[in-house]
Amino acid sequence: MSSTILIVDDNRDNLTVIGGLLKGEYHVRVANSGERALQVAVTQPIPDLILLDIMMPGMDGYETLRHLRQIPETRDIPVIFVTAMSADEDEEAGLHLGAVDYITKPIRPAILSARVRTHLALTQARQQLANQNARLESQVRQRTRELELIKEVTMQALATLAEKRDNETGNHLIRTRSYIEVLMRGLSTQPEFAVQLDPLTQELIAKAAPLHDIGKVGIPDAILLKPGRLTPEEFVVMKTHAQIGADALTEAIERVLSSHPDNEHEQDNRYALSFLEIAREIAGGHHEKWDGSGYPQGLAGNAIPLSARLMALADVFDALVCKRHYKEAFSIEKSIDIIRQGRGQHFDPSIVDVFLANIDACVTIAERHADHHPEAST
C-alpha cells in the first residue's frame, strides 16, 4: 500500500506541480489552506507525510503546524515546510516548531523526491522500532508476571510447609489472607489508615500474610505436634517461633541488600525489600497484643506494626472457628464474642470495629474455605 502525502498550499499551480511529481508513487491529497489542512489531516487515510507552505492567507504554515502538533491523530506526522522563504531564520523557526525538513521554492524535483523518500523511510523505521519496543515491553511484562507468580508460589509453598508441620489445615493460609484483605478494605476508607494502606501496601501485606508462621519450622516436632495442651516449659519454646520467623526474614533482607551493593535493579529490590520487611513484621509481631501483654517483644498499641495487628485478629478468629488438634471448633457466635471482648486488650480497637462491621464477609470466607464441618462446641 502506497504512502499518503498531504500537500498544503494556497496556490493552485503549486498544488498541481508538486502533486504531479508525487502522484505516480504516492497517494496524494491536497488542501488549499491551513484550516482545510487540519480537517483533511484527521480523515482517512491519515497522511504519512505533510508538505506545508508557510505563506498562506488566514492560518499560515507556522500556525497550522502548531495546531497539528496539538491533535493526537496528527502530532507525530512528519511535516516538511515547502516555501519561498529562504532566510536562515525562517528555516530555524520552522525546525524549532517541529518540522522535520525545509525545502525552498522553486521546487527541484530530484530534491523533493529524495527528501520525501528519506522522511517516509525514517517514519517507517521509527514505527517499526516503536512496534518492536512495544513487543519487548509486552514480553518484559509477561516475564515479570511469570517471575512474580514463581515467587508467590515459592512463598506459598514455604508457608504451607510450615503449616503442615503442626497438622493445621492448609486452608488456614487462604482464610487468614482473605480475612486480612477484608479488614484492609474497611480500614483504608478511614482517614487515619488511608495513607498506611495504599493499594501497593495492601498488596504486599496480602502476599506476605501466609508467611506469618514460617518460624514454626524451627520448633521441635514433639512440641509442635503434641496433642492437647502444652506445659508451661513447652509453651515457652513454642512462643519462640515468632522470633525465629522474624530472624529468618531479617537474614533474607540482608541477603537482598548484599546481593546488589551498587543499587543494581533498585526498583525490583525496593519491592522485594518492602515485601520481606512486611513479612518480618507479620511473622515477628502477630502474637503481640494491643495492651502489651503479647510476645516476643511485649509491644503495645501502635508500636505493633499494622500488618501484625491485622494478622493477630485474623489468626485468632480462624483458630477459634476451626478445629485444631488441641481444641474443637467454637461456634461463630462464641468466636465473635471472644474477639469483641479482646477489643483494646488483645486487638487494635479500630480493627475489631471493622471486623464486626464486616462479619458476614468473614463468615462467608470461613465457610467457603472450610476444611471440614465439625460440630461446634459451646
N, C-alpha and C positions, 0 to 999 in steps of 0.2 A: 504493500500500500504506500503510495507516494505521500511525502510530507506536505502539509498545508502551510502556505505562506500568505500572510495578510499584508497588503500594500496600502499605506495610508498617505494620501497626497491630495491637496485641493485642486491640483492641475490635472485635467483630464488627459492631456498629452503625456504627462509623466506616468500616469497610471497605465496608459496604453503601451508606452515604450518598455517600462520595467516589467509589466505583465507579459508582454510579448517575449522578452528574454527568458522568462522563467516557466511559462505555462507548459512548455514541452516536457519538462522534467518534474514539475511540481503541480499540486492543486493550488491554484491562485484565487484568492478572494481580495476584494478591494473595498476601500472606504474613502470618501472624499472630504472627511472632516474628522477632528478628534472626537467629537460627540458620537458620530456614526461608528468610529473605530471601537469605542467602548461597548457599543451594542453588538457589533459583529463578533468581537473577540470572545464573547461568552456564549455564543451559539455554536452548535455542532456543524462542521467539525472544528474543534478548538484549534487555532493556529499553532504550529510548531515554532514559527519564527515570525516576527513582525518587522517590516521595513517602514520606518516612520519619518515623514517630513517634519521639519521644525517650524518653518514659517508658514502658518496657516491662519486664516481669519478665525475669530472666536477662540476656541481652545487650541493653543499652539502645541507643538510636539512635546515640549518640556512638561506642560501641564497634563497632557494626555498620558505621558509615561508615569507621572506621579499617581494618577488615578489607576493605571494598570497595576502598579505595584501594591495598591491597597485592596484589590479584588482577589479573593482566594483563587479563583479559576485562572487568573492571568498573571499573578505575581511572579511566577517562575518562568514565564515565556521570555526567551531572549529577544531583545529589541536592538535593531541596528538603525541608527539615525542616517537618513539619506537626505542631504541638504546642500544648498549652495553656500551656506555659511562656512567659511574655510579658516577662520581665525582660530588660533590655538586655544584661546579662552572659551570659544564656543564648543570645541571638542571636549575640553576639560569639564565644562558644565554638563554636557551630555553624559559623559562617562561617570561623573560624580553622581548623577541621578540614577544610574544603574544600567545604562545602555552597555551592550557588550562590544559594540564597534561603531565606527563613524566613517561613512562613505560620502565624499563630496561630489557634487554635480559639476560638470556634466558627467553622466554615468559612463564608465568604461566597462563594457560587457564582461570582459575576462575577469576584471577585479571583482565585479558584483557577483559573478558566478562562483568564484573561488571563496569569497567571504561567506556567501550563503552556505556552500557545501561544508566549509570548515565549522561554522557555528551549529549547523544541524548535526554534524558528526559529534561535536563536543556535547551537545544536548543529549544525543543518544547515549554517549558514553557515560554522562552523569546519571542518566536514568538507569542504565544497566548497573552502575555502581550502587545507586540507591537501592535497586531491587536486590542486589547481592547482599548489601548491608542488612536489608530487612530480613532476608533469609537467614543470614548469620545470627542476627539478633533473635529471631524466632528459635533457631537451634540452641542458642545460649539459654533462652528462657526455658526451653524444653529440658535441656540438660540440668539447669538449675532446679527445676521441679523434680526431676528424677533424683538428684542428689539430696534434695530436701526430704523426699519420700524415703530414700535409703536411710538417712539419718534418723528420721522419725520412727521407721520400722525398727532400726537398731536400738534406739532408746526404749521403744515399747517392749522389745524383746528382753532387754536388761531389766526393765521394771517388772515384767511378767515373771522372769526367773526369781526375782526377789519375793514376789507374792506367792509363787508356787512353793517356795521353801517352807512357808508356815501353814500350808494347806488352806489358805484363804482362796476364795474363788477369783478366777481371772477377771470376771466382770466387775469386780471391785474397782479396777482401774478405769473402766469405761464410766461407771456410775459416778465416781468421785470427780472425774474430769467434767462430766456433764453437769453435776451439781454446781461446780465452780463456775462454769460458763453461765448458768442461770443467775448465780449471785452477782457475777461481774456485770452482766447486762443491767441488772437492777441498780447496783451501786453507781454505775457510770452515769446515770441520769441525775445523780446528786452532785451539786457544785463542789463539795469538799472532796469528792472522789474522781471527778471528771478528768482532771489532769493526770492523776496517778494511773487511771485505767483508760488510757488512749487505746485505739484499736491494736497497735503493734504490741503493747504490753499485755493486753488481753490474750492475744495470740500466743505470746511467749509463756504466759502463766498456764494456759490450757495445755500447751505442748510439754511443759515441764512437770505438770501435776502428777503424771504416772510414776515419776521418779521419787515420790515422797518417802517410800520405804526402802529405797535402794540399800540403805545401811544394814538391812536385815541379813544380807549375805554374810555379814561378819558375826552373826550370833550363832552360838553352837546349837546343833540340832536338838540336843537334849532339853534345851530351854525353849527354843523356838517351836518345837513340835509337841511340847508337853501338853497332854490333855488336862483340863482342869486348871485351877488357879496356880500361879507361881508363888514360890516362897519369897519373902522379902529380899533375900540374897539374890535369888534368880531374877527378880524384877529389876534390881539394880543393874544387872548385866543386860537385861532386855532394853532398858532405857538408853543404853549406850548406842543403840542403832541410829539414833538421830545424829549424834556427833560423828559416828562412823560415816554416815552418808554425806554429811557436810564436809568432812575431811577429804573424802574421795573426790567430791566435786571441786573442792579447792585445788586439789592436785591437777584435776583436768583443766582448770582455768590457768594454772601456772604453765602447763604444757602448751596450751594455745598461745600464751604470751611469748614463751621461749621459742616456739617453732617459727615465728616470723618477727625477729627482733627489730627489723628495719621497717615495720609497718606495712610489709607486703600484704596484699589482699586486705587492706584495712577495713573496707566495708563488710566483707564476709566475716572477718574476725570480730567486728563490733557486734554483729548479730549473734555469733556463736558465744561470745563472752556474756552478752545480755541473757541469753538462754541459760547458760551454765550458772550465772550469778543468781537468777531466779530459782533455778533448780536447787541450788545450795540453800537459798533462803527457805524453801519449802521443806527440804529434807531435814535441815537443822532446826527449823522453828515450828513445825506443825504440832508439836506437843507442848509448846509454850501456852500459857493461859493469860487471859486479859488481866487477872488480878496479881500476876507474878508468881503463882504457885506451881507453874509448869516446869518442864525441863527441856534441854540440858542447861540453859543459862539463867533461868528464872527471870526472863524478860517480862515486862508488863506494858499494857496499853499499846500506844503507837510505836513503842520501841520494838515491838514484834513486827516484822515485815508484813505488809498487807497480803502478799501471796501466801504466807504461812498462816495468817489468821483465816483466810478463806479455806485453806485446806483443813485447818483444825475443825471447823464446823462440818465440812463435807465428810471428812474421815469418821468423825464421831457419829454423825447421822447414819452413815452407811453401816457402821459397826452395830448400831442399835437395831436397825430394821432387818439385818441379815443374821443368819445363823453362823456362829463361829464354833471352832472346836472346843471352846471353853464356855459357851453360852448358847441358849436358844434365841431365836429372833423375838424382839419386842414388837408389840403392836404399833401401828403408825401413830395412834393417839398417844401412847405412852412415850414413844420416841420424841414426838413433837413437844410434849410436856417437859421432858428432860432438857431438850435444847432451850426451851423458854426459861426454865429455871437457871440455866447456865449463863443467861444474859448478864453481862457486866462482871461475871466471875470467871467462867471458863472462856466465854466467847465475846468478841467485839459486839457491843450492843447494836451498832448500825448493821452489821452483817446478820445478826439474828432477826432484826426487823425486816430486812429484805427477804430472808429465808421464809419467815412467816407470811409475808405478802405473796410469796411465790411457791407456797407449799404444794399446791396442786401440780405444778410442773415437776417438782422434786419427787413427789409420789409417783407420777407417771414414769419418770426415769427409773425409779426403783422397781416398778412393776415390769416395765418393758425389758429391762436388762437383768431380771431376777435369775438366779441360778437354779432355784427350786422354789417350791411354795410350802414352806413349813407352817405348822400350826403355831400361831403366836401365843406366847405365854403372857401372863399379866403380872 
